[in-house]
Amino acid sequence: MVQKSSFVRCLVLAFFVVAAASASAQSELRKTFFKDVDAAKAAAEAANASLLAPDSWGDGMRDYEAAETGLERGRNIEYVRGKAASAEQSFKKATTAAELAKTALSQVMKSRQDAANAKATELSRDLWDKAQRVFGDAIRSLERGDLKRAKRQDIEATSLYRDAELVAIKAQYLSETRQLLADADRAKVGRYAPITLGRAKQLLADAERELSENRYDTDLPRDLARQANYEAKHALYLSEVVRDVRDKDLTVEQLVLDWETPLADIAAAVDITPAMSAGYAQTKSDVVTFIEDIRNEKQAMEQELEAANLRLADMDEELRTLDERLGGATAERAALIQRLEAEALIKSQFEQVEKMFSREEARVFREGNTIILRLIGLSFDSGKSDFGQSSIPLLSKVEQAIDVFPRSDIVIEGHTDSYGGDESNQLLSQKRAEAVQQYMINAMRISSYRLIATGYGETVPVANNETASGRAKNRRIDIVIKPNLDAT
């Protein structure tokens, strides 16, 4: 029994030895027969041949798999060698065809990638699938050498991909608006709030037009869609109010009183007695003036605090240095006192300049010893860099302000809102700054070496670009006056 058991173990061991030897031999054979075809396959994969040369790639894969299967099953060596060689030729052919397709079909491939980036595979599935089929036909035509047919299919596929991209972009930005308007139509909102609903529909149409004309500059259409959403929701709300009035659930007098209540609450919160005997205009004006005064006071206090902190820090550092030194202290203390007097003079000059401008003309504020004139009243036509004659009186005040700071350096900063492309906004802001610079040279007789014109485009907003009033504040010229402390 023991002898029989030993025999079985020997037999099993011999089997594994033979199997291992066979596997090793097969591995060596694979290295011999598949070295070149594996390199050709890798090159085809790198060229994206499965997409750009599907027929040749498919032929190569069939022969490659047949060679692998033949080797595993111990088929004739010449059979394996032949299939591997055939696969190698197909892969090389696929690589060549794929490289040609990258050049010949570069336009459609770019439009395909743009559509994919816009999520057309999800948001415009039918157009995407149709474009894919035509794209596949173009690739096969090119692979067969039918260049004329491939070109026609390339143009058709490009158009389909671009249509799919545009549909997808519109779906991303306009789907919510379309749904809101559909809800409004189902609720018969047009009967009760036709003006507001019409405004929402017009805004949607404007957004669609903007996307169609320039699908890659989405700032304006996104804002139009946001406004359309607001108007659609507003129309839904107004229709409910109008229904209540028509159904006598709410009288017009009750409606007006209800709408006056929030404004009265706001006025009370800022200690203003609401006066609405002749409407809400006076109370609104009082509240707006109060808020603007508070904002201006806050800004002035922040500037004073920053300036005071800077002065204290400088004084502490210089006094510490002076106390540590034995010689020259008297002269240096005198220089410090002189500089502090110069800074006090700048503060006085700032207050003088601040009084020159009304709230509608400019905001005047400080950053350290630098004076900034934010010219709210200097206006440009949309997309233009020339200011009108109506701005000349304001610029005359700017000249008086500059004269308060003799020998100062002046930077004219141009800024835009976020509408339009980044490059065009940058160029427009630069041209506007240069227009003001040229006026200062010609009309104010300011030496050109004192002036620098710089355009910042839309990169330095001071207000919210999502609102019309915010965008108006961002379209501005800032005059930055840098006093010469020595001259002062």
Stockholm file with secondary structure:
# STOCKHOLM 1.0

chainA/1-488         MVQKSSFVRCLVLAFFVVAAASASAQSELRKTFFKDVDAAKAAAEAANASLLAPDSWGDGMRDYEAAETGLERGRNIEYVRGKAASAEQSFKKATTAAELAKTALSQVMKSRQDAANAKATELSRDLWDKAQRVFGDAIRSLERGDLKRAKRQDIEATSLYRDAELVAIKAQYLSETRQLLADADRAKVGRYAPITLGRAKQLLADAERELSENRYDTDLPRDLARQANYEAKHALYLSEVVRDVRDKDLTVEQLVLDWETPLADIAAAVDITPAMSAGYAQTKSDVVTFIEDIRNEKQAMEQELEAANLRLADMDEELRTLDERLGGATAERAALIQRLEAEALIKSQFEQVEKMFSREEARVFREGNTIILRLIGLSFDSGKSDFGQSSIPLLSKVEQAIDVFPRSDIVIEGHTDSYGGDESNQLLSQKRAEAVQQYMINAMRISSYRLIATGYGETVPVANNETASGRAKNRRIDIVIKPNLDAT
#=GR chainA/1-488 SS CHHHHHHHHHHHHHHHHHHHHHHHHHHHHHHHHHHHHHHHHHHHHHTTHHHHSHHHHHHHHHHHHHHHHHHHTTCCHHHHHHHHHHHHHHHHHHHHHHHHHHHHTHHHHHHHHHHHHTTHHHHSHHHHHHHHHHHHHHHHHHHTTCHHHHHHHHHHHHHHHHHHHHHHHHHHHHHHHHHHHHHHHHTTHHHHCHHHHHHHHHHHHHHHHHHHHCTTCCHHHHHHHHHHHHHHHHHHHHHHHHHHHHTTSSCHHHHHHHHHHHHHHHHHHTTCCCCCTTCSHHHHHHHHHHHHHHHHHHHHHHHHHHHHHHHHHHHHHHHHHHHHCSSSHHHHHHHHHHHHHHHHHHHHHHHHHHTTSCTTTCEEEEETTEEEEECTTCCBCTTCCCBCGGGHHHHHHHHHHHHTSTTCEEEEEEECCSCSCHHHHHHHHHHHHHHHHHHHHHTSCCCGGGEEEEECTTSSCSSCTTSHHHHHHHSEEEEEEECCTTTC
#=GC SS_cons         CHHHHHHHHHHHHHHHHHHHHHHHHHHHHHHHHHHHHHHHHHHHHHTTHHHHSHHHHHHHHHHHHHHHHHHHTTCCHHHHHHHHHHHHHHHHHHHHHHHHHHHHTHHHHHHHHHHHHTTHHHHSHHHHHHHHHHHHHHHHHHHTTCHHHHHHHHHHHHHHHHHHHHHHHHHHHHHHHHHHHHHHHHTTHHHHCHHHHHHHHHHHHHHHHHHHHCTTCCHHHHHHHHHHHHHHHHHHHHHHHHHHHHTTSSCHHHHHHHHHHHHHHHHHHTTCCCCCTTCSHHHHHHHHHHHHHHHHHHHHHHHHHHHHHHHHHHHHHHHHHHHHCSSSHHHHHHHHHHHHHHHHHHHHHHHHHHTTSCTTTCEEEEETTEEEEECTTCCBCTTCCCBCGGGHHHHHHHHHHHHTSTTCEEEEEEECCSCSCHHHHHHHHHHHHHHHHHHHHHTSCCCGGGEEEEECTTSSCSSCTTSHHHHHHHSEEEEEEECCTTTC
//
